[in-house]
Structures are given as C-alpha cells and as structure tokens.
Amino acid sequence: MRVFDFVPAEYQEKYGEQDWVHIRNGITPEFHGYLVHFLETELEAHLLDGFAIKGKKEQALFEFPPGGSCLDEVFDVIAELCGLDRSRMVLSERHIQAYEANAAAEPIAHKDRYPSQVSVGLSIKIPATSRLVLYPDDHREVNLFNRAVDLNRHLQPDSKPEVVLPRAREVELDDHERDVVVFPGSSTWHLRRRSAGAVNVYFKLNDFGSDPLGEDPGTTKLHGQTVSAVSKGGEYVDDLVPVLARRLDSVTRVYTRNDWQEVLQARVFGEEPFGITDEQWALLRAVDGRRSVRELTGELSTAGDLSRVRTDLLYLAGAGALDLRFPEQ
C-alpha cells in the first residue's frame, strides 16, 4: 500500500520558494481508505489522554499498516520534497487529530514542538467550511521546547501570537479529504479555523535525531540496544558511537534558594530530571554522532584517565541522555 499519490520532485521548487506546499489528492485512495477504517475501528483503542485538549480535540496514536513499508515511503518522499538528510530522519509524532463539535471557531495559533522540523498533514475528513491557516512569512523563530504550550508560556506579553499575528500575512488553505499539506511545523504559527468535526493525521519529522515521545519504531530498538551495551560495559562499548538520545529533552541549571547554589540537571522527556556533573555536561556537548566511545574518551580524558570518561558516558547512556549505536547504523 502506497501512502502518497504525487511525485515529490514536482513540488520541490514550490516548497523551497514559499516554505509550504498544499497538494490536492496527495494521498492514495487505498491509504485514505485505511485511514478512514482506522478512524472508525481503532481510534478509541489508541486515544492519547495526555494529549487531548478539552473543548478542542482528541488525539490518538496512529499505527501504520502492519508488514508494509509505509514509513520508509514517508521518509523517502519528505526527504526529497524538503531537502532533509534521509539517513538521519526520525518520525517524532504520528497523531490522529479529531476536533470536537464545540471546538473554537477561531483558536489561538500555535507552533509544533521542536522536533517538528517538517509537519505533514493528511486530511481524512474535513468539513466544507474548515480551513488550515498558516503564517509563513512572519515570526518564524523555531519553538525550542518539546511542548507547544511551553513556548506560549515562555513568550513575553508583546510577543504572543494573539498580539503579533493580526498584523502578519496569513495563508488560508481550503484542504479536502485526501489532501496533503507540508510546512515547517516548529517555526510556523498555524491553526485550524472552524475545526469542529475535522479529522486529520499529522506526521512530524526531523533529520536531527529527536523523538521525545518515542513514537518512531526505531527509537525503542535503539534504546534497547543501548541498555544492552551499558549492561556489558567496559571495552565492549569502545567501538560504539554515542549520539544524543532521541528522547533527551533538556539540560538545565537550577539556582536554588540556598544562597542560589547551582544544580545541573538533565531530563528525558516525560521523566524526572537527574543530576549530572560539569564533566558529564561537557561530554554531552562533545557528542557529535561520528566519533566512537574510544575516540571521545581519548580526547576528553585528563592524565590518561580513560576509565572515568567511559564511566561518565555509561552513566549518561544508562540514564537515557545518550544512545549507543553501531558505526554502520
């Protein structure tokens, strides 16, 4: 079963020029039929309670057809269309969004979470009056956070979308079922106008290895490989290549009320923070996804203390801040 019914090369120039593209009937009839069937038979079983927005929409985790290559096709097509590095692509979100009957007709715009380098919307059921609205020209700073709501909390009052966007150019898209819309979700303010009854699925992708929700099937596999390597430890890991863990959220310096003493913490998305040292923070910043454990320990060790650097690295991997992959991966 094919997902897309268009040739990405035919839309590359348009995407490059305007930083978004709306493709009519871009979903194959077969895949659209699968989406409708999933919506009718599987939605309730895959609801994501933590992502529902009361009075706006339900969200459910979408599952690709079993035994197929749909995800590979999504990676291939979007990498070509948007100029991403196919070898590093990660699916950071795959949610069906079903808008409630009482959803606000004019909601406040939002930006998608940081790993949504490219957001791909597939229209399943769209009421005749509903429109997707993009603001592609103005206020294009990337959302640095792994939740959309955290960006709005961070913004100063004069920078909030309800203040700045009334003066920005908006693009209103009349999308129908089987349409595809592609845009940089983490840097583009957008909203669904008159959304009541609309249903779509969004694939959020990036080529920098970030999957805080753990929704890419490869994320669990890589984490399991890392856990196994950490359990073996020692020289077994020396030829493995450390990368920032896909679910790593942030590193923060916290200044406590006790004379503003400083505490350094790392956090895996959705989990409690854990303490790290300045040396471990330096190790995290040195990880580039190219050098092996052996190379990093050799460069970062002082007075030939290779074991200390390896111990720090294994600690960070065991805590979920790093993943360990084989060089050929």
N, C-alpha and C positions, 0 to 999 in steps of 0.2 A: 504494500500500500504506500503510495506516494503522498507526501504532505502538500507540496506546493505545485501549482499549475502555472508557473511562469518561469522565464529564463532570467536569472539574476543579472547577467551581463547587460540586458536591455534596460535595466533600471539603475545601473551603477552611476552613470553621469548625473541623472536627476538627483539621486541621493547625495552625491558629492556636492552638488550645487546648492541644494536647499536644506540638507541635513534631515530630511524625512521623505518618505515615499508612501503613497496610497495606491495599492494595486487592486484593481477590480477583479473579482472572481479569482483571486490568487490562491485559494485553497481548492484542491481537487474535490470533485463531488464525493468520492469514496471517503476521503478523510473527513470532510464535513459531515457525512453520514455517521462516521464513527464518533465524532464529537457530539452530535445530537443523541446518539444511542447512549453514550457515556453520561450525558446530562440527565437522561430520562431514567437510567437504571443504576448508576453508580454514584451520583452526586452526593446523596445523603451519607453513604458509607465513607466518603473521603473528605467530609467537611473539616475545615481547619478553624476550630473555635477561637483560637488565639488570634486569628487574622480577620474575623468577622468585624464589621463596623456597624454597630447598632443604628438602625434607621437609614442605612445606606446600601450595604451589600453583604452577601455571604461569599466566602471563598472556600474552594475545595482543591485538593491536590490532584492534578491531572496525571493519569497514567497512560503512557504510550501503548499502542497495541503490542501484545507480547510476541517475542520471537522475530521482530522486524528490525529495520534499520532506520526508523523514522528520525531518531535523534541525530544520527550521523548525517542524514539529509538536511536537517535544520542547521547543523553546524556548517556543512558544505555550502549551502545556499547563502546563509547570512554572512559567512566569512567572505565569500566572493562579492556579495552585494555591498557590504560595508567596509571592506578592506581590513578585516581582522586577521590575526595570526591563527590559522586553523589548528595548528599543532598545540596551541595553548588554550583553546576555547573551553569554557565551562558554562553549564546551564545553572544559573543561580536561582531561578524561580520558574515554576510551571503551575500557575494557579488559574482555575476557572473562576471568573467573577460574575456572580448573578446578582443584579441590582434589585432591591426590594421595591414593592409597589409605592411605598411612601418616601422613596429616596428624593433628596432635594433636587429641584429642577435646575438650580444654579449653585452648584457646590464650589467651595474654595479650591483653587488649583493646588497641585502637589507635584513634587519630583519623586521619582522612584529611588529606592535605596542605592547606595554607592555601587554595588556590583552590577547594576543595570546599565552597563555601558551601551547596550542596544536593547530596546524593548520591542518585542514583536507581538502585535495584537492580531488575533484571528477572530473574526466576527462570526458568532454562532447564530444568535437571534438578536436582531436589532429593531426596535420599534421605529416606525416611519419618521417620527419627529426627533429621535435621539441623534445627537451629534458628538463626535470626538473633537475636542478643541485643543490645539497646540499653540504655544508661544515660542516660535523657533528663532526669533531674532534678538530677544532681549533677556537680560538677567540669566545668562547661560552658565553661571558658576555650577560646578559639579556638587551634588549633595555628598558630603564627606561621611555621612552617617549610614548605618546599616538599618535604619528605620526612617520612613518618610516623616513621621511625627517628630523625630528628634531634630530634623532640620528646622521645622517651624518653631520649635521651642528655642532654638539657638539664635534665630534671626532677631535683629533689633526691630522695634515697632515700625520704623520707617522703611524697612526692607521686606516686610511680609507681603505675600502675594496679593492679598486683597487691597493693599495700598499701591503697589507698583504696577500691577498688571492692567488696571484700567487704562493706562497710557501706552501700553505695549500693543504691537500688532498681533492679532490672533488669526489663526487659520482654523476654520470650522470645516470638518470633514463629514460628509454625508456617507458614512460607511453602511454597507448592507451585508447580509449573510454571505459567507464565502470570501469576503474582502480581507486583505492583509494590510496592516499599517506598521511601518518600521520607523523608529526615531530613537535618538539618544535619551533614554528614559531618566537617567540620573542627572542630566543637565538641562532638561526641557520641562518647563512648567506645563501641565496639561490637566484636563478634566473631562468628564463625561457629562454633557449637558442634556437635561431631560432624560435621565438614565433609567427611569423606572421600567422594569421588565427587560432591560438589555442583558445579554449574556455573551461573554467572550472569554477566550483563554489567552493569557499572556505568557510568552516565553521571554525571560530576561537572561541575557548572555554577556560574557566578557572574555577577553583574552589575557587577563592578568591573574587568573587562578583564585578568584574569590567566590566562595559559595557558603555564606554564613548559615543559611538554612539547611544545608546538607541535602539539597534536592537533586543534584546531579548524581546519577547512579555511580559514577566513578569516584565520588567523594568518600563513600563508605568503604569502597575497595582500597583506596589509598590509605585511609585511616587504619584499616585492619592490617595492612602491610607494615605501617609504621609501628603499631602496637607490637607486632611480632618481632620486628627488628630491635625495638627497645628491650624486649624481654631477653633477647640473645646478648645484646650489649657488646662491650669490648671491641675487639678489632673487626668483628663481623660487620659493623656499620661503616667502616672506614671508606669503602668504595661507593656507598650510597650518597645521593645528592640531597641535601636539605633544601626544602622550599618552605615559604611561609604557609602555614596550614590554611586550607581553604576556608575553615570556619573561624579563623582568628578574627576577632572583632577590633580590638584596640589595645594600646598600651597607654597608661595614664600615670601622671604624677599627682598624687593626692597630698595636700598640705593639711595636716591635722591641727586641731585646736591646741594641742600640747606644744606651745611655742612654735607652731607652724612647721613641725618636723615633717620631712618629706618621706613619702612611701611610694615605691614604684610597683605598679601592678599591670598584669596582662589579663585579658579577658577573651575567652571563647564565647561566641555569640550564644545568648540564652543561658549561660552558666555564670557561676560566681567568679569574681576575679581571684587571681592567685599572685603571690609575691614573686618578684624577680629582682636580681641584683643589677647593678650598673654594668657588670661584665656580661651578664646574660642579655641585657638590652643592646649592648654593642654587638653581641653575636647575632641577634635578630636582624640588626641593621646591615650586617655583613653578608647575610644570606642572599644570594643572587640567582639561585636556581641553576647555576652552571658548575660551581665548584663542589667537589666532593667533601665528605667529612674530613678525610685525610688532609686535603688542601687547606680547608678552613682552620683546622686545629694547628697546622703548621704555621699559618700566618698569624693567628691570634694568640698563640701560646707565648708566655714570657718565661725566660730562663729554662726553656725546653720543657715546660710543664704541659705536655700534651694531654695527660690524663685529666687535668682539671677542665680543659676546654671540652673534651669529649663528655665528661660528666655533666657539664652545663648543657651541652647540646642534647644529651639523652633526657635530661630533666625537662627541657622545653618541649621535646617531642612527646614525652610521656604525659605532659600536662595539656597537650593539644595546641601548642603555639607553632610547632613545626611539623611538617610531614617529611618522610624519608622515601625517596623514590629511587629506582634503579636507573643507571645512566641512560639506558636506551628508552626509557619511558617518556 
